[in-house]
Every structure is written in C-alpha cells, then in structure tokens.
Amino acid sequence: MSKLAIGVMIFPTHTTIGPKPLAEALEARGFESLFVPEHTQIPTARTSPWPGGAELPEEYYHTFDPFVWLATAAAASQRLRLGTGICLLPQRDTLVTAKLVASLDRLSGGRLLFGVGAGWNAEEMAQHGTLFSSRFKKLEEQMVALKGLWSQPTYAYEGQHVRFEETVSSPKPLQVEGPPILIGGETDHTLRRIARYANGWLPRARHGFEAEPNLARLKQICEEEGRDFSEVSTSVFGAPSDLATLERFAEAGINRVLLPLPAAAPDQVLKKLDLYASSLTSLLN
C-alpha cells in the first residue's frame, strides 16, 4: 500500500475558523495539507446552475482571497502544504497570478500546490471579462504561460487569449519550474489537459469516486498523450473519511485525499478535525 497523504478542504469565510488556528491545529495533528477554494464575487443575477445541487451554499458568497488566506496559514506553520482548490484561473490576470503564486511559494518555503480550474459560473466570469465559451482554451494558455514565467529568465507569450511581450517575472517560485499544477474536473477532456499541461488531477468525490477505474482512465489518456503516468498525482477533493475507503484509495494508488471541514464556528471545525484525527490515526502517523 502506498502512503496516502491526508489533507483537508474548507471554505475560508469571516464567520468560521481563521487560517492561523486552523494551520496550527492541522500541523499538530499530522495532517499533510490545507486546501481552499476561490470565488471573488457571486453575481445576484446568477442563472448558471451550481454543480452541487439546487441551492448555492451561503459560504460561496463570503470566501476570502485564497492567496491572502493561505499566506497567513503559511506563517503559522512549518510543514503544512497549502493548496488552492480551485483557483479560477481564467478569471485572473496571468501576470499578476504568476507573481502571487511565486511569492506565496517562495515565502512558504516551497509548500504551495496550485489547483486550478475553468469554473462553472458564467455570470461571475462575465464580470471579469472572461467568456464562458472559451474558458478552457484560456486556461490551457495560462498554464503554459505561467510555467514559462516561473522557469525562464525572460519570457514572452502569444496566444489567442493570453499575450505579452518579453518580460521578467521575479522572484521565481522556490519549487523548480513552479508549484505542481493540479486540475479540477472529472471529464476525459480534463484528463487530457492534465496529461498535456499539468502535474496532477483534483477530482471531486461529491457523487462517489471509484479509484481503480478512474486511475485506469487517467493512465490510458496519459499513454495516448505520451505522458508518463507516474508523473501525475491524484488528490481526491471532498473525499469520504471512513478508514476502509481510504485504505482502498491508497491500495489503488491515490496520492492524497482532502477531507471536508464545515464552514462553521471554530469549535465545530476543531471538533470535526479531532474526529478525523482519532479515526485515521494509522494514516496520519
């Protein structure tokens, strides 16, 4: 059985636990990582359906900026890995994001995991000037451009959605060529993007996630794209917390699971964290 990293995910709002006490609690209990999502704003005239159901949860309206929040968590910890799950990259300026990611990675000692995705909320994207129909193509161009900015002394990019003349982007991330890019989503199109552009897969476990057939699907697409499957990690977002399922995940080759924490009062969050820690001792140690 391969070693399975155990992390958590939480919507970071002003009404739940803060990054400092949560980071300290996670590190003290042996958790590997902390992931947070992103929504800059939620338009009131929203018609895009939320993939999770009929009613958009209240915490979606109140999320902190993930980079600011994770920077505070980084300052309160030494080993905890810090992840965006996910950063809505097509809504962001590429050059500004390159600087944010590099800054956080370097200041945290190389602990950043950069989860990205194209997003689902067309109205939110429109307020950023992003076209819903071309969001995936923009995402692909941004990933290529970011890697160039992080790894080259000077770099220029000319794409359909991302363009800039030769420029210097510094400081560079501490991790060579930048932090691992993990792409969220479950379709074959997503897996093909991972094989071509990314370092890992960040699938959701919302409707159940069978490890073996999904990893076989990823492996097949990697082979079709000429990508070494062993180079690609898989981190299951919102994973179930029962020990038997997680042991099966580890046996199948899953690298990381992210257990959900409620966007609730601090004592409730810590209570949930302690329940996880007590039931998963064999995986955390």
C-alpha positions in Angstrom: 0.0 0.0 0.0 1.4 3.4 -1.0 1.5 6.2 1.5 -1.7 8.3 1.4 -1.4 12.0 2.3 -4.4 13.2 4.3 -5.4 16.9 3.9 -8.5 19.0 4.4 -10.5 21.5 2.5 -12.6 24.4 3.9 -14.4 27.4 2.6 -12.5 30.3 4.3 -15.0 32.9 5.4 -15.1 35.6 8.1 -17.5 33.5 10.2 -15.5 30.3 10.5 -12.1 29.4 11.9 -9.2 31.6 10.9 -6.1 30.4 9.0 -3.7 30.7 11.9 -5.5 28.5 14.4 -6.5 26.0 11.7 -3.0 25.7 10.3 -1.6 25.2 13.8 -4.3 22.5 14.6 -3.7 20.7 11.4 0.1 20.5 11.8 -0.2 19.4 15.4 -2.5 16.5 14.4 -0.3 15.4 11.5 -2.4 16.5 8.5 -0.5 17.0 5.3 -2.3 19.8 3.5 -4.9 22.6 3.6 -6.9 23.5 0.5 -9.3 26.4 0.0 -11.5 27.4 -3.0 -12.0 30.7 -4.7 -14.9 32.9 -5.6 -14.2 36.6 -6.0 -17.9 37.5 -6.1 -21.2 35.9 -6.8 -23.5 38.0 -9.1 -27.0 38.4 -7.8 -28.4 37.8 -11.3 -27.0 34.3 -11.4 -28.6 31.7 -13.8 -25.7 29.3 -14.0 -26.6 26.0 -12.2 -24.4 25.1 -9.3 -23.0 21.6 -10.0 -23.6 20.6 -6.3 -27.3 21.0 -6.4 -30.2 23.5 -6.5 -29.2 25.9 -3.8 -25.8 27.6 -3.7 -24.4 27.3 -0.1 -24.1 30.6 1.8 -20.3 30.2 2.2 -19.8 30.7 -1.6 -20.7 34.4 -1.1 -18.1 35.1 1.6 -14.8 33.5 0.7 -11.5 35.2 1.4 -9.0 35.6 -1.3 -7.2 32.2 -1.3 -3.7 33.6 -1.6 -4.0 36.1 1.3 -5.7 33.4 3.5 -3.1 30.8 2.7 -0.2 33.2 3.3 -1.5 33.7 6.8 -1.7 29.9 7.2 1.9 29.6 5.9 3.2 32.0 8.5 1.6 29.9 11.3 3.0 26.5 10.1 6.3 24.8 9.1 5.4 21.7 7.2 1.7 22.0 6.1 1.3 22.1 2.4 -1.0 24.9 1.1 -3.4 24.4 -1.8 -5.9 26.3 -4.0 -8.8 24.0 -4.6 -9.5 25.5 -7.0 -8.2 28.8 -8.3 -10.5 30.1 -11.0 -7.6 30.9 -13.3 -9.5 32.1 -16.4 -10.9 34.9 -14.3 -7.5 36.1 -13.3 -4.8 38.2 -14.9 -2.0 35.8 -15.9 1.0 38.1 -15.0 -0.5 39.1 -11.6 -1.2 35.4 -10.8 2.3 34.4 -11.7 3.6 36.9 -9.2 1.1 35.8 -6.5 1.9 32.2 -6.9 5.6 32.6 -7.0 5.5 34.9 -3.9 3.5 32.5 -1.8 5.5 29.5 -2.9 8.8 31.2 -2.0 7.7 32.8 1.2 6.1 29.5 2.4 9.3 27.5 1.7 8.0 25.8 -1.4 4.8 24.4 0.1 2.3 25.5 -2.5 0.0 23.2 -4.5 -1.7 25.1 -7.3 -5.1 23.7 -8.0 -6.8 25.3 -11.0 -10.0 25.0 -13.0 -12.1 26.8 -15.5 -15.2 27.3 -13.3 -18.9 26.9 -13.7 -20.4 30.4 -13.0 -20.8 32.2 -16.3 -22.1 35.4 -14.7 -19.1 35.5 -12.4 -16.7 35.1 -15.3 -18.5 37.8 -17.4 -17.9 40.4 -14.6 -14.1 39.6 -15.1 -14.4 39.9 -18.9 -14.0 36.2 -19.4 -16.1 34.4 -22.0 -17.7 31.2 -20.7 -17.4 29.5 -24.2 -13.6 29.9 -24.3 -12.7 29.5 -20.7 -10.9 26.1 -21.2 -8.8 27.4 -24.0 -7.8 30.3 -21.9 -7.0 28.0 -19.0 -4.6 26.0 -21.2 -2.8 29.1 -22.5 -2.4 30.4 -19.0 -0.9 27.2 -17.7 1.7 27.3 -20.5 2.4 31.0 -19.9 2.7 30.5 -16.1 5.3 27.7 -16.4 7.3 29.9 -18.8 7.2 32.9 -16.4 8.3 30.7 -13.5 11.1 28.9 -15.2 12.7 31.3 -17.8 14.8 34.4 -17.1 12.8 36.3 -19.6 9.6 35.1 -21.3 7.0 36.2 -23.9 3.8 34.5 -24.9 1.5 35.0 -27.9 -1.8 33.1 -27.7 -5.4 33.7 -28.6 -6.3 34.7 -25.0 -3.0 35.4 -23.4 -0.4 37.8 -24.9 2.5 39.7 -23.5 5.9 40.7 -24.9 9.2 39.5 -23.4 9.3 40.3 -19.7 11.0 39.5 -16.4 8.8 37.9 -13.7 10.8 37.6 -10.5 11.2 36.3 -7.8 10.7 32.8 -9.1 8.9 30.1 -7.1 11.1 28.1 -4.8 9.9 24.8 -6.4 11.7 24.3 -9.6 9.5 25.3 -12.6 6.8 26.3 -10.1 4.5 24.6 -7.8 2.6 21.5 -9.0 -0.4 22.4 -11.1 -3.4 20.2 -10.3 -6.5 20.5 -12.5 -10.0 20.0 -11.1 -12.8 18.2 -13.0 -13.8 14.7 -14.0 -14.3 14.6 -17.8 -12.0 12.9 -20.3 -11.3 16.5 -21.6 -9.9 17.4 -18.2 -7.7 14.3 -18.1 -6.3 15.1 -21.5 -5.4 18.6 -20.3 -3.7 17.1 -17.2 -1.6 14.8 -19.5 -0.6 17.8 -21.6 -0.2 20.6 -19.2 -0.4 19.7 -15.5 1.2 17.7 -12.7 -1.9 16.3 -11.1 -5.6 15.6 -11.0 -8.0 17.0 -8.5 -11.3 15.1 -8.9 -14.3 15.7 -6.7 -15.8 12.9 -4.7 -19.2 14.5 -4.5 -21.1 11.8 -6.4 -18.8 9.0 -5.4 -15.3 8.2 -6.7 -14.1 4.8 -7.6 -10.4 4.8 -7.5 -9.3 1.9 -9.8 -11.4 2.7 -12.9 -10.7 6.4 -12.7 -7.0 5.9 -12.4 -7.1 3.4 -15.3 -8.9 6.1 -17.3 -6.2 8.6 -16.4 -3.4 6.1 -17.2 -4.9 5.3 -20.7 -5.2 9.0 -21.6 -1.6 9.6 -20.4 -0.4 6.8 -22.6 -2.3 8.3 -25.6 -0.7 11.7 -25.0 2.8 10.3 -24.5 2.8 11.3 -20.8 4.4 9.2 -18.1 1.5 8.3 -15.8 3.9 8.0 -12.8 4.5 11.8 -13.1 0.8 12.6 -12.4 -0.6 12.7 -8.9 -4.3 12.3 -7.9 -5.8 14.2 -5.0 -9.5 13.4 -4.2 -11.3 16.5 -3.3 -14.0 16.2 -0.6 -13.1 12.5 0.0 -15.1 10.2 2.3 -13.4 9.8 5.7 -14.0 6.2 6.5 -10.8 4.2 7.0 -11.8 1.3 4.8 -12.4 3.5 1.8 -9.2 5.5 2.3 -7.2 2.3 2.5 -8.7 1.2 -0.8 -7.7 4.5 -2.3 -4.2 4.0 -1.1 -4.1 0.5 -2.4 -5.3 1.7 -5.8 -2.6 4.4 -6.0 -4.4 7.6 -4.9 -1.8 10.1 -3.6 -3.8 12.4 -1.5 -7.3 12.9 -0.1 -8.9 16.1 1.1 -11.5 15.7 3.8 -14.2 18.4 4.0 -14.3 20.7 7.0 -17.5 22.7 7.6 -17.6 26.5 7.2 -18.8 26.7 10.8 -17.9 28.1 14.1 -14.3 27.5 15.2 -15.2 24.9 17.9 -17.3 22.9 15.4 -14.4 22.9 12.9 -11.9 21.7 15.6 -14.4 19.0 16.8 -14.7 17.7 13.2 -10.9 17.8 12.9 -10.5 15.8 16.1 -13.0 13.2 14.8 -11.0 12.7 11.7 -7.7 12.5 13.6 -9.0 9.9 16.1 -10.4 7.6 13.3 -7.4 7.9 10.9 -4.5 7.6 13.3 -2.9 4.8 11.3 -2.9 7.0 8.2 -1.7 10.2 9.9 1.3 8.7 11.6 
